[in-house]
Amino acid sequence: MNQSFKAVNIDCNFDYTYERERLAACGVDLLLRKTVTEDDIIRACADADAVVLEGAKTPMTERVILALPRCRLIAKYAVGVDNIDAAAATRAGIVVANAADYCTEEVSDHAVALLLASARRVVSMDRFVHAGNWAGFTRAQPLRRVNQLTLGLVGLGRIARATARKMAGFRLRILATDPYLTGPGNEPGVEVVSFETLLRESDLVSVHVPLTPETRGLINEAAFRAMRPNAVIVNTSRGPVIDESALIRALEEKWIAGAALDVVAEEPLPAGSALRKFDRVILTPHTGADSVDSMAHARRTVVDTIEAVVRGFWPPFPVNPKVAPRVPLRPFSEWARP
């Protein structure tokens, strides 16, 4: 085991007593360096063996990665790694790892909450009553039994599967589409269909895909025009997966009935955003993953990730598993953790 292994956290958003105590026990020196720019990161991590980050905007670009001659690992306290140039890291022999399962329960819970709130128009009713009203709530968009609706899941990864399992209790039809599936979805009660079929037949559309060049703007004008006029779209993945200008037009022209968004293209959501004007839009501030439990889970996973690499093993959740690492690694399954 390398006793001089140096890990640098370049975001530093909370207390790291837990991380430092566990990592010190395996010979890792964890340094905290608050960075903003690429140059900040390069200066802070020039001799780092591992770089740790938390934020969705921290610029782990090709320029940064190529300036890290000792780095073996880039680890993130999150699922999404769209701000890390994983291809550049792969070319450089650096393993990229995330905390892939840390918030599966929380985000799927949040998706279910938004789906049900949308189907039952809970937020609109709440605003109506808080405004001093009671009788006369508009029936312009009639309520339907949830078990008479069709739910469409765009993406069928961990969070989407958990969402499907939770929604299955309402006995509605569940469809899913995922370009990375090579066969059946293997999720009981979920019918795998084409993207076009899902849009055409779903009353509730829930988005669960990572942000990649292929998924950026995936839900565009053509997608909204293909959806049912009573449909609601829910997004708990990444804001730019939805073409926001197309969404606003779809709401204005009533191509769809509404939206529920935990993520938006620009965060924080600008005060003048047109999304704020629609009574049919539910907005939450990118908090779908949040809980005391999920944060503790993420911290354990990141420490496991660093410790595994220090001890010569692959991390539990490599993002680029085909990389040829700078230092050879054994399978994570062979690590008998103390």
Secondary structure, 3 states (H helix, E strand, C coil): CCCCEEEEECCCCCCCHHHHHHHHCCCEEEEECCCCCHHHHHHHHCCCCEEEECCCCCCECHHHHHCCCCCCEEEECCCCCCCECHHHHHHHCCEEECCCCCCHHHHHHHHHHHHHHHHCCHHHHHHHHHCCCCCCCCCCCCCCCHHHCEEEEECCCHHHHHHHHHHHHHCCEEEEECCCCCCCCCCCCEEECCHHHHHHHCCEEEECCCCCCCCCCCECHHHHHHCCCCCEEEECCCHHHECHHHHHHHHHCCCCCEEEECCCCCCCCCCCCHHHHCCCEEECCCCCCCCHHHHHHHHHHHHHHHHHHHCCECCCCECCCCCCCCCCCECHHHCCCC
